């Protein structure tokens, strides 16, 4: 979600969009289950509605603990 800059209401991502980015390694229901857990702990919150589903965005709390750059990005920059 950080790579997709899902930190504002209009950039929110649905579970289906997250599933697509993850190359369908997980089912949408599994992603939803984990999003709910993250939401309870304050790392994710509901954003704009996307079709019939809610979009989700990262909170400031989540951004503080996530690394600025991903390991893949660092390898690509070298």
PyMOL commands that set and color helices and strands:
alter all, ss='L'
color gray80, all
select helices_A, chain A and resi 9-11+15-21+28-40+60-65+71-77
alter helices_A, ss='H'
color red, helices_A
select strands_A, chain A and resi 44-50+53-58
alter strands_A, ss='S'
color yellow, strands_A
deselect
rebuild
show_as cartoon
